[in-house]
Amino acid sequence: MKKILLFYISLFSLLGFTQKKTNFCEDWKKEKEQLSNYDSIIKLNKFYLNKVSKSCKVEVYESIVNLYRDLRKKDSSLYYMNEGVKLAKLSKMNSKVCSFYLNIADIYVKESNIDSVVKYLNKSKRLIDKLDDKNSLSHYYSIQSSLMTKKSKKNKAYKYSDSAIQITVKLKDTSNLPNLYQNIGLKYVNNNEYEKGIEKLLISAQLKEKYNHNDIDGTYYLLGGAYDLIDNYETSKKYLNKSINASKKSGNIYVLLLVHLKFIGQLRSINKYDDALKYIDSARIYATQLKADKQIAQLDLNAGFIFLNGLKDYKKAEFYFNKANDYSSRFDKYDIMQNAQNALFDLNYKTNKLKKAYQNLKILQDIVYDSKSVKFELRYFEKSAKYHQKTGNYKKALENNIEFHRIQDSLFDVDKVTKIAELEKQYDTQNKELKIAELNEAKKAQELLTQKAKTKQNLFLGFLVILGLLFLMGFWFYRKSKKQQNALAKAHKKLSEVDAVKNRLFSIIAHDLRGMLVPFQRAGKILNHHVEKENYDKVKTLSKDLQTNSQSLSNMLDNLLNWSLEQMNGYTFKKESFSLKKEFETIISNFEQHAKDKNTAITLNYNEDYTVDFDKGAFHVIFRNLIGNALKYTEQGTIKVVFNKDFNALNCSVSDTGVGIDKEKQMQLFTLDNNNSTKGTQGEKGTGLGLNLVQRFVNMHQGKISVSSKLRLGTRFDISFPIFESEKGLEDNTSISA
């Protein structure tokens, strides 16, 4: 009886607890509807996070994620997304799991991390198909639209956006529909289709006003920016002021910062410099709170231009331009950096500081090379032509000016240029015909008298022309024949070199394999003999030698295989992202036993781990060879592997305290030579292919390798790889929400 009573008491307690949790969820929803400030809603969400039921807790996570996304706090947003995914999976809430996957993909698409976007879109699509979830399908199409925009596939982006809107309209989903109109409006504006873009953005604003959306400040900002692009400043100012009021109400200082930047640009254009500087001071407070380096750099650029062009205070202008340049190096934004360097060039040029101006030109040249931007290249040649003209190098000035106009002409509408040229040609022809007719009338008598003489002269000229054409044709045939002969000679020489390499390769393989297989052929008999005699020390020594030989044989075969593939043009690069620290540790672990046998320590030194895009197989070949070589010639010493990132280059080094290399051998270190391979400190042999293979793979990655060494002190190999970044199609400060 007591047991039954206890059971019912527990059951009622559980029911009461569940009811309490349910009430907490209802309380959370009611209180959240009454708030409009982002910080207040986040605090409320965190307060109820551990009070509500599991199913409601997933909804709280979802609310926190959306708020942090609007505030551009990526790390916090990703953290709560992952927590939400874990709980939703445990609770078997697949629709919520799908929603979180889509939000994660949305964050990665803004960072142009295409691989991660595709990964999470595929995960979500499988759940969407399984659940037949139309709401999630609409969100899926919206992110696909953003992905197509990143890939510069404009028409596909529009189609995905339209599909998302159609589904959401059918579902009567007023929470997501405004943002879908906002996103497609932003795409139209970024593609210079301003009327369509403004139309969609106005629909978004009307819907957000009707349904009291917290993020309406971003829509107002985009409308203000769109009207500014079509020079409708009054309407632009109206919506920007609306954005400021809405941002202050919601506490979204990111949008406040963007609006201030827009006002600064407008005030500069109408020469209201003091007002612009006040806005810069206010905006700097917001940018500092957000740790928004890009916007801080933009503010410094604006201040620099005000002092340069408006207030003529060149010292302050230089100060702000240098600050902008320093900030831009933190996030590798070439557009900010090249603007700062262009501005510094103009300043130094204007103040006759030509040495400094030349330094600015050199930096601009590097930016053009790294960014591959035609726009940057155009500006560089314009500045370079001005500089060389002022310094008296007219030849260089002319060359740069020609390049400037060549690039400028390539940016024009070719069809319009062609039509204008045709009209000019027709006009000139008509004028010439009229003049010829007048001359014919005036000199008709004279032409009749001289007609015979002209006919003879024309015949003679025609003969000379034909003779000249025949001469040119003969010369052309001679040149063509000469080129073919040279091409055949080069092909024959290359074929001979390939044949020589092949013979050398077979000779090396035959010699080294024969030498390294002998210990394995004798090993069985010798081991058996010493085991029978109980000479275990001999067995241990022989086993150690066999281990070293087997490792050397394995490394040699790897090198031969990779080298032969590269020689036969059979090696295909497959780039992938990976951690430098992790891969170096994997490579070093393969040498642990060998290093222990040689009483040598291998250390890995770095300030910060980096994720790089590289062919992992080539990476292993390069550093396995360099570390293996270092260990081969080092005993009772140290080997250091170091890597770091220097602006636009990845620098790596492998140094040892081994026997070193004399100068003569250093000059032939990367060549294929029978005499190039030397024995290690314990008699280790090599094929002579390793460093040649390393150099080939480094060159294929557009890198550089160098060696420095001193006998009995050690050797150091330095490798540098360039890091390239593609230009983004959209400005970060124009995307408010997805």
Summary of the structure (lengths in Angstrom):
residues: 738
radius of gyration: 36.6
end to end distance: 61.4
largest distance: 144.7
contacts: 2220
relative contact order: 0.04
helix: 75%
strand: 7%
